[in-house]
Amino acid sequence: MKKNFLLTLLFAMACTFAQSTQNLHTIHWFNPQTNDNLPIIAMNERLILSFDDFDAVFKNYQYSIVRYDKNWEPSSAFMSEFLDGYETNVIRDFSNSFNTRQHYMNYRITIPNQDVRLKLSGNYGLRVFAPGSSTPIFEKRFSVYDRMAEIGVMVERRNTPNELNQQVTVRVSAPNLDFTQNANSLQMVILKNNNWIENIVLDRPTFAQPQQLQYSQMDNLFAGGTEYSFFDTKNVQIAGFSTERVVMDDLFHHILFANSYDPTAAYLDRPDVNGNFYVRNILLPNPNVAFAEADYVYVHFGLADFTPNTGEEICVYGAFTGFECTPESTLQYVAESGLYETTMKLKQGYYNFHYAVRNVQTGEMDYTAIPGSYWQTENLYNALLYYTPWGSRYDLLIGYGEGYSRPSQR
C-alpha cells in the first residue's frame, strides 16, 4: 500500500493553477449523470466543464484533450488510438450572464461532443487555451472507465490510536478476464468523498483468482472525519440557515455564523453532500440554466477558538476549492473580531465546506485537526481498477465502484 503523492501533486497543481487564473471564476467540472464533482464517467457518458470570464466579452477559447497513464504521467498511446476527432477545438457553447449584478460570460464544454470522442478508457486531461495562445490557462483531469469489471466497496469501523477509523475493502469480479495471466499489471486506487488528494494506491491484491480479486489490506484506512458544514446562497437576498446576516453593497454579502473549534465535541449527525457544491438560483425552475443566470456573492467565513502552530495556516476547503488551500480560501487572524477570517466571491448555490490545517513548507493537508474525526461519519468511497493488457503500450481503467460507510446509503 502506498500514498500516491505524484497523483496528489498533479491534481493539486491542476486545481491551483485553475483557481488562480485571472478573470476566470467557478471552473466547475462535474458529472451530470450523478450531479457531483467527481469527473469519472463510463464510456459514452458525458462530463460538463463550465467557467465564467468576468471580462464579460466573447473570447475565442479553445481546448484539447491529452491522455495520461495510471500514474498521471503522459501516456505512450498515439492520439489516433484514443481520440476520434480534432486535436484542438473551439468552445462553441457560451452565453452572457442575465439578470445578475456581476457581469460575466459563461463558457461550457461537454465531453464527448460533435467534435471529439474518446476511444479508450483511462486517464485524461482537458486543457483550455486563451485565444492565440499555445500554453493552457488551466487543465482539468478526468477518467473514463469500461464496464469490464464489477467493483464492490465495503467500509468497516476500525479504531486505532492515530484516528484512522474507517477501513475499506474492495472486491472485484470480471467473468471475461483472467487476472492471473498478468497480475503485476493491476493497480487499485481508492478515494474518499470524490477527493483525489485523499487516496490510497494498491499495487497488489490480497487475494486473487482468475476472475476475482480482493483488496483487504489492514492498512486500507481513512480518517472518518466529520460531516461537512454548509451554506446556502440560492436566494441571494435571504439569509440561509447557516448565514448570520445578509448585507447589500455592489454585490450581496453573506456573513456566515462563525464556526468554533471544540476538541471535546461529540459526533454530530447532519446531512451533507460529501463536500460537493451545486450552482443554483432558487428563482429558476430549471437548474440547468443557472450557468448564466446565477449571481455572485461575497461569502464571509469565520473560525473561533483555534490557533495554528508555527508554519501552519488555516483554510476553507471543499470541492469548490479542489479540496485544497487557495490564496482566497486561506484565513487570516482579525484582532477586532478575535476570529480567523476570509471572504470568497462565489457563484450562488449550495456548498459544503470544512476547515483544514496546511503545512506551509510541505503543503500537506490535515483535514481532521479542526473538525475532528469519528467512526460514525457518513463518507463515500470510490474505487478505480487499472489494468494493462499483455503486450499493450497503455493501461485501461476497467472498472469503477462506490461504497458508503453506512449501509443505509448504499
C-alpha positions as CSV (number, residue, x, y, z in Angstrom):
1,M,0.0,0.0,0.0
2,K,1.2,3.5,-0.7
3,K,0.0,7.0,-0.9
4,N,0.4,8.2,-4.5
5,F,2.0,11.6,-3.9
6,L,2.6,12.1,-7.6
7,L,-1.1,11.7,-8.3
8,T,-1.9,14.0,-5.4
9,L,0.5,16.7,-6.6
10,L,-0.7,16.6,-10.2
11,F,-4.3,17.1,-9.2
12,A,-3.4,19.8,-6.7
13,M,-1.3,21.7,-9.3
14,A,-4.1,21.5,-11.8
15,C,-6.7,22.9,-9.4
16,T,-4.4,25.6,-8.0
17,F,-3.5,26.8,-11.5
18,A,-7.1,26.9,-12.5
19,Q,-8.3,28.8,-9.4
20,S,-5.5,31.4,-9.7
21,T,-6.4,32.3,-13.3
22,Q,-7.2,35.9,-13.6
23,N,-10.8,36.8,-14.6
24,L,-11.9,33.2,-14.6
25,H,-14.1,32.0,-11.8
26,T,-16.2,28.9,-10.9
27,I,-14.3,26.5,-13.0
28,H,-16.8,23.7,-12.5
29,W,-16.0,20.2,-13.8
30,F,-18.8,17.8,-13.0
31,N,-20.7,14.7,-13.9
32,P,-24.3,15.4,-14.9
33,Q,-25.2,11.7,-14.5
34,T,-24.5,11.8,-10.8
35,N,-24.7,15.5,-10.3
36,D,-21.4,15.5,-8.3
37,N,-17.9,16.9,-8.8
38,L,-16.1,13.7,-9.4
39,P,-15.0,13.7,-13.1
40,I,-15.2,9.9,-13.6
41,I,-17.6,8.6,-16.3
42,A,-18.3,5.4,-18.1
43,M,-17.6,5.2,-21.8
44,N,-20.2,7.1,-23.8
45,E,-21.4,9.1,-20.7
46,R,-20.6,12.8,-20.6
47,L,-18.9,15.5,-18.5
48,I,-19.5,19.2,-18.4
49,L,-17.0,21.9,-17.9
50,S,-18.3,25.4,-17.1
51,F,-16.4,28.5,-16.3
52,D,-17.1,32.3,-16.1
53,D,-15.0,35.1,-17.5
54,F,-15.5,38.4,-15.7
55,D,-14.3,40.4,-18.7
56,A,-17.9,39.6,-20.0
57,V,-16.9,39.8,-23.7
58,F,-16.7,36.9,-26.1
59,K,-13.2,35.3,-26.4
60,N,-12.4,32.5,-28.8
61,Y,-11.3,30.0,-26.2
62,Q,-10.1,26.6,-27.4
63,Y,-9.5,23.2,-25.8
64,S,-7.7,20.0,-26.4
65,I,-7.6,16.5,-24.7
66,V,-4.4,14.7,-23.7
67,R,-4.0,11.2,-22.3
68,Y,-2.2,10.0,-19.1
69,D,-1.3,6.7,-17.8
70,K,-2.5,5.2,-14.5
71,N,0.1,7.3,-12.5
72,W,-0.9,10.5,-14.3
73,E,2.2,10.7,-16.4
74,P,2.0,11.3,-20.2
75,S,0.7,8.2,-22.0
76,S,2.5,6.4,-24.8
77,A,-0.7,5.9,-26.7
78,F,-1.0,7.8,-30.0
79,M,-3.7,10.4,-30.4
80,S,-5.3,8.3,-33.2
81,E,-5.6,5.4,-30.7
82,F,-7.5,7.3,-28.0
83,L,-9.2,10.1,-29.8
84,D,-11.8,10.3,-32.6
85,G,-12.0,13.9,-33.8
86,Y,-9.8,17.0,-33.9
87,E,-6.8,17.7,-31.7
88,T,-7.8,21.3,-30.9
89,N,-11.4,22.6,-30.9
90,V,-13.2,25.8,-30.3
91,I,-15.6,26.3,-27.3
92,R,-19.0,26.6,-29.1
93,D,-21.3,26.9,-26.1
94,F,-21.3,30.3,-24.4
95,S,-23.7,32.9,-23.1
96,N,-23.8,36.3,-21.3
97,S,-24.9,36.4,-17.8
98,F,-28.5,37.5,-17.5
99,N,-30.2,39.5,-14.7
100,T,-27.1,39.4,-12.5
101,R,-25.2,42.2,-10.7
102,Q,-21.8,40.5,-11.5
103,H,-21.5,40.5,-15.3
104,Y,-19.7,37.6,-16.9
105,M,-19.5,35.4,-20.0
106,N,-20.2,31.7,-19.2
107,Y,-18.4,29.1,-21.3
108,R,-19.3,25.4,-21.4
109,I,-17.8,22.2,-22.9
110,T,-19.5,18.8,-23.0
111,I,-17.3,15.8,-23.4
112,P,-17.8,13.9,-25.7
113,N,-19.4,16.1,-28.3
114,Q,-19.7,16.5,-32.1
115,D,-16.0,17.4,-32.4
116,V,-14.3,14.9,-30.2
117,R,-15.0,11.4,-28.8
118,L,-12.8,9.1,-26.6
119,K,-12.0,5.6,-27.9
120,L,-10.1,4.2,-24.8
121,S,-10.8,4.1,-21.1
122,G,-8.2,5.6,-18.8
123,N,-7.0,9.0,-17.5
124,Y,-7.3,12.2,-19.5
125,G,-6.8,16.0,-19.2
126,L,-8.9,18.7,-20.7
127,R,-6.8,21.8,-21.4
128,V,-8.2,25.2,-22.1
129,F,-6.3,27.8,-24.1
130,A,-6.8,31.6,-24.4
131,P,-7.2,33.0,-27.9
132,G,-3.9,32.9,-29.8
133,S,-2.0,31.0,-27.1
134,S,-0.4,27.6,-27.2
135,T,0.0,27.5,-23.4
136,P,-3.0,26.2,-21.5
137,I,-4.5,28.6,-18.9
138,F,-5.8,25.6,-16.9
139,E,-6.3,21.9,-17.1
140,K,-8.9,19.6,-15.6
141,R,-8.2,15.9,-15.1
142,F,-10.8,13.2,-15.7
143,S,-11.1,9.4,-16.0
144,V,-13.2,7.2,-18.3
145,Y,-13.9,3.6,-17.4
146,D,-15.1,0.4,-19.2
147,R,-17.6,-1.9,-17.5
148,M,-15.3,-4.9,-17.8
149,A,-15.2,-5.5,-14.0
150,E,-17.8,-5.1,-11.3
151,I,-16.4,-3.5,-8.2
152,G,-17.9,-3.6,-4.7
153,V,-16.7,-1.3,-1.9
154,M,-17.3,-2.2,1.8
155,V,-16.4,0.1,4.7
156,E,-16.0,-1.1,8.3
157,R,-15.3,0.6,11.7
158,R,-11.7,0.4,12.8
159,N,-10.4,2.4,15.8
160,T,-6.7,3.0,16.0
161,P,-4.6,5.4,18.1
162,N,-4.0,7.7,15.1
163,E,-7.7,8.1,14.4
164,L,-7.7,6.3,11.1
165,N,-11.0,4.7,11.8
166,Q,-12.7,3.6,8.6
167,Q,-11.3,0.5,6.8
168,V,-12.1,-0.1,3.1
169,T,-12.3,-3.4,1.4
170,V,-12.7,-3.7,-2.4
171,R,-13.9,-6.8,-4.2
172,V,-13.6,-7.3,-8.0
173,S,-15.5,-9.7,-10.3
174,A,-14.7,-9.9,-14.0
175,P,-16.1,-13.0,-15.7
176,N,-14.4,-12.3,-19.1
177,L,-10.9,-11.6,-17.8
178,D,-8.1,-13.8,-16.3
179,F,-6.2,-11.6,-13.8
180,T,-3.7,-14.4,-13.0
181,Q,-2.1,-14.1,-16.5
182,N,-0.8,-10.6,-15.9
183,A,-1.2,-9.9,-12.1
184,N,1.5,-7.4,-12.0
185,S,-0.3,-5.0,-14.3
186,L,-3.1,-4.2,-11.8
187,Q,-3.5,-1.1,-9.8
188,M,-6.3,-0.2,-7.4
189,V,-6.9,3.5,-6.4
190,I,-9.3,4.3,-3.5
191,L,-10.6,7.8,-2.9
192,K,-12.6,9.3,-0.1
193,N,-15.6,11.6,-0.9
194,N,-14.5,12.3,-4.6
195,N,-11.3,13.8,-3.3
196,W,-8.2,12.8,-5.3
197,I,-5.9,14.2,-2.6
198,E,-7.2,11.7,0.0
199,N,-6.2,8.5,-1.8
200,I,-4.7,5.1,-1.3
201,V,-2.9,3.2,-4.2
202,L,-2.6,-0.6,-4.1
203,D,-0.3,-2.4,-6.5
204,R,-1.3,-5.9,-5.4
205,P,-4.5,-7.6,-4.2
206,T,-4.6,-9.6,-1.0
207,F,-6.5,-12.4,-2.8
208,A,-6.6,-13.3,-6.5
209,Q,-8.3,-15.9,-8.7
210,P,-8.7,-15.8,-12.5
211,Q,-11.9,-13.7,-12.4
212,Q,-11.9,-12.4,-8.8
213,L,-9.8,-10.0,-6.7
214,Q,-9.9,-8.7,-3.2
215,Y,-8.1,-5.8,-1.7
216,S,-8.5,-6.1,2.1
217,Q,-5.1,-4.8,3.4
218,M,-5.3,-4.0,7.1
219,D,-3.9,-0.5,6.4
220,N,-6.6,0.5,3.9
221,L,-7.5,3.1,6.5
222,F,-9.0,6.6,6.2
223,A,-9.9,9.1,8.9
224,G,-13.6,9.2,9.3
225,G,-13.6,13.0,9.7
226,T,-16.9,14.7,10.4
227,E,-20.0,15.7,8.3
228,Y,-19.4,18.8,6.3
229,S,-20.8,22.2,7.2
230,F,-22.8,24.1,4.5
231,F,-24.0,27.4,3.4
232,D,-26.9,28.2,1.0
233,T,-26.9,31.2,-1.3
234,K,-29.5,30.0,-3.8
235,N,-31.5,33.1,-2.7
236,V,-29.0,35.9,-2.5
237,Q,-31.4,38.3,-0.6
238,I,-32.4,36.0,2.3
239,A,-30.1,34.5,4.9
240,G,-29.9,30.8,4.9
241,F,-29.8,28.5,7.9
242,S,-26.1,28.9,8.4
243,T,-25.9,32.7,7.5
244,E,-26.0,35.2,10.3
245,R,-26.9,38.2,8.1
246,V,-27.0,39.5,4.5
247,V,-25.6,42.9,3.6
248,M,-26.0,44.6,0.3
249,D,-23.2,46.5,-1.4
250,D,-22.1,46.2,-5.0
251,L,-22.9,42.5,-4.6
252,F,-24.7,40.7,-1.7
253,H,-22.5,39.7,1.3
254,H,-23.5,36.6,3.2
255,I,-21.8,36.6,6.6
256,L,-21.9,33.1,8.0
257,F,-22.1,32.2,11.6
258,A,-18.6,31.7,12.9
259,N,-17.6,28.0,13.4
260,S,-16.0,27.1,16.7
261,Y,-13.2,24.6,17.4
262,D,-14.1,22.2,20.2
263,P,-11.8,19.1,20.6
264,T,-14.3,17.6,23.2
265,A,-17.3,17.8,20.9
266,A,-19.4,14.6,20.3
267,Y,-20.2,13.4,16.9
268,L,-23.0,15.5,15.2
269,D,-25.1,13.7,12.7
270,R,-26.2,16.1,10.0
271,P,-26.9,15.6,6.3
272,D,-24.2,16.6,3.8
273,V,-23.3,16.1,0.2
274,N,-19.7,14.9,1.0
275,G,-18.0,18.1,0.1
276,N,-19.8,18.8,-3.2
277,F,-21.3,22.1,-4.4
278,Y,-24.1,23.0,-6.8
279,V,-24.6,26.2,-8.7
280,R,-28.3,27.1,-8.3
281,N,-30.6,30.1,-8.4
282,I,-33.9,29.4,-6.4
283,L,-35.8,31.8,-8.8
284,L,-35.2,29.5,-11.7
285,P,-37.4,26.5,-12.2
286,N,-34.8,24.7,-14.3
287,P,-31.4,24.4,-12.5
288,N,-29.6,23.8,-15.8
289,V,-30.0,27.4,-16.9
290,A,-28.2,28.6,-13.7
291,F,-24.9,28.5,-15.7
292,A,-25.5,32.1,-16.9
293,E,-28.3,33.2,-14.5
294,A,-26.7,32.7,-11.1
295,D,-25.2,35.7,-9.5
296,Y,-22.0,36.1,-7.4
297,V,-22.0,36.6,-3.6
298,Y,-19.3,37.5,-1.1
299,V,-19.3,34.8,1.5
300,H,-17.6,35.6,4.8
301,F,-16.1,32.7,6.8
302,G,-15.0,32.9,10.5
303,L,-13.4,30.4,12.8
304,A,-13.1,30.8,16.6
305,D,-11.1,29.1,19.4
306,F,-8.3,27.7,17.2
307,T,-4.7,28.8,16.7
308,P,-2.5,27.1,14.2
309,N,1.1,26.1,15.0
310,T,4.1,28.0,13.6
311,G,4.5,27.0,9.9
312,E,0.8,26.2,9.5
313,E,-2.2,28.0,8.0
314,I,-6.0,27.5,8.2
315,C,-8.1,27.4,5.1
316,V,-11.6,26.7,3.9
317,Y,-11.9,23.8,1.6
318,G,-14.4,21.7,-0.4
319,A,-15.0,20.6,-3.9
320,F,-15.2,24.3,-4.8
321,T,-11.5,24.8,-3.9
322,G,-10.4,21.4,-5.3
323,F,-10.2,20.1,-1.7
324,E,-7.0,22.2,-1.2
325,C,-5.9,25.6,0.2
326,T,-6.0,28.5,-2.2
327,P,-4.9,32.1,-1.6
328,E,-8.6,33.2,-1.4
329,S,-9.6,30.4,1.0
330,T,-6.7,31.0,3.5
331,L,-7.9,32.6,6.7
332,Q,-6.1,35.5,8.5
333,Y,-6.5,36.5,12.1
334,V,-8.6,39.6,12.7
335,A,-7.9,41.2,16.1
336,E,-11.2,43.2,16.1
337,S,-13.3,40.1,15.9
338,G,-10.9,37.6,17.5
339,L,-11.6,35.2,14.6
340,Y,-9.7,33.8,11.7
341,E,-11.5,35.1,8.7
342,T,-11.6,35.1,4.9
343,T,-14.0,36.3,2.2
344,M,-14.6,34.5,-1.1
345,K,-16.5,35.6,-4.1
346,L,-18.6,32.6,-5.1
347,K,-21.3,31.8,-7.5
348,Q,-24.7,31.4,-5.8
349,G,-25.8,27.9,-4.9
350,Y,-25.4,25.2,-2.2
351,Y,-21.9,24.5,-0.9
352,N,-20.3,22.0,1.6
353,F,-17.2,23.2,3.3
354,H,-14.8,22.4,6.1
355,Y,-11.7,23.9,7.7
356,A,-8.3,22.3,7.3
357,V,-4.7,23.0,8.5
358,R,-2.0,23.1,5.9
359,N,1.7,22.8,6.5
360,V,3.2,25.7,4.6
361,Q,6.5,24.0,3.9
362,T,5.3,20.6,2.7
363,G,1.8,21.5,1.5
364,E,0.4,18.6,3.4
365,M,-3.3,19.0,4.4
366,D,-4.7,17.9,7.8
367,Y,-8.4,17.6,7.3
368,T,-9.2,16.5,10.9
369,A,-7.2,18.9,13.0
370,I,-10.1,21.3,13.4
371,P,-13.3,19.3,12.8
372,G,-12.1,16.1,14.4
373,S,-12.6,12.5,13.3
374,Y,-15.4,10.0,14.2
375,W,-16.0,6.5,13.1
376,Q,-19.8,7.2,12.7
377,T,-19.2,9.8,9.9
378,E,-21.0,9.0,6.6
379,N,-18.4,9.0,3.8
380,L,-18.4,7.9,0.1
381,Y,-15.5,5.8,-1.1
382,N,-14.6,5.5,-4.8
383,A,-12.5,2.6,-6.2
384,L,-10.8,2.6,-9.6
385,L,-9.2,-0.5,-11.2
386,Y,-6.5,0.0,-13.8
387,Y,-5.2,-2.9,-15.9
388,T,-2.5,-3.1,-18.6
389,P,-3.3,-5.9,-21.1
390,W,-0.5,-8.2,-22.0
391,G,1.8,-6.6,-24.6
392,S,-0.1,-3.3,-24.6
393,R,1.7,0.1,-24.5
394,Y,-1.0,1.7,-22.4
395,D,-3.2,0.9,-19.5
396,L,-7.0,0.9,-19.2
397,L,-9.5,1.8,-16.5
398,I,-11.6,-1.4,-16.5
399,G,-13.9,-0.8,-13.6
400,Y,-15.3,1.7,-11.1
401,G,-17.3,1.2,-7.9
402,E,-18.6,3.2,-4.9
403,G,-19.5,2.4,-1.3
404,Y,-20.7,4.3,1.7
405,S,-19.6,4.0,5.3
406,R,-23.3,3.5,6.3
407,P,-25.2,0.5,4.8
408,S,-28.3,2.7,4.5
409,Q,-26.6,4.9,1.9
410,R,-25.8,2.0,-0.5
